[in-house]
Amino acid sequence: MRLEQAYPDLNFRWRSRNWWARLARLPPECVHLERGGPWMATLIPDTLYLRGKASHRRRPVRPEVSLCLSCLQQQLEKELSGFSGRVIAFEPDGAEFTQYFFVGTSEFSAAGLQPEVAAAISRRLEQPMGRCESCDPSNARAATWLWISRDEVPSLDDVARIAMARAQALCSVHGAQKLLESFARTPEANLFYVNVPYGESGAYVWF
């Protein structure tokens, strides 16, 4: 898919789109990265990496791009709030994470999650979520997200905490808002891989 078609609301540096950039296989950069900055993320929206191999989750596949925090938030807000499936999202460690990606339930093992971790997340996704805790109580939407803070689950290896975490039940709009707020609280980051949700259910995990 052409860049303008894939990201109609974003502007990209022309130097990152010329023949040299294409020859060097460098992703197009948003205009805000002209002078660098403390925040950069590589968005590869429609691709999941399974044991190091790219596996496309949508067709046509949108191109890989490098975005500042503001542009990433703008793009993800549309993607996440419009996703109707179930999501468990783990708050990332702002000091350490280099990847934040979504993996579908059926691909937990192929994506490298330990069997015990995969089983614990799958059980949480199957449980009733009720109504969104951030909506107006008189008109609360159905919850489709579980947001799990680092205070509750500091490590994805902690199966017991994943199983017992209270979590925050949210609709897709407030779930997206919670995730993007966690990014904004991180003063600087260089993420090598961010994608968008697909399928019926899955988890956003960080490494």
C-alpha angles and dihedrals in degrees: 000000000000118000096242091049094048097045108022094163098051130080122215134203110257091218089062090055102048127106093270093054090049091048091051090045092235115160118242113265127217115248092252091069091064090107097027120244142197095274128058132152132183108224114203096170105181102035132090121191114222114187089337096310123114115242118186118224099185138033129249092036116225116227125258113259138181114231140182118234094265094052092044091052091048093052097041095047090064093044098046100041090051096051111107098190129094120273137188108196123191117207107243127234100253092203097053116020120113098167133040113179144157121238124187120240094248091054101049092110096043090050091057104259114147113251093244092050092046091050093049093050092045091053091052091050091053094053122094111266100193120199130340112274093210099050123093102279091228092058106020118164122226112276115243098162133068111199113201116193125214089246088065099037113017093169133032088221091068101095095173092055092047090053095046103035112123091218125184117268111220141168118243092265095053092038090057090046092052093050094048091047089056090054091050091054089060107088094204137007143163108201117189096192136026124157137173131250123272138174125021103305144354147127139274107223133176135218 
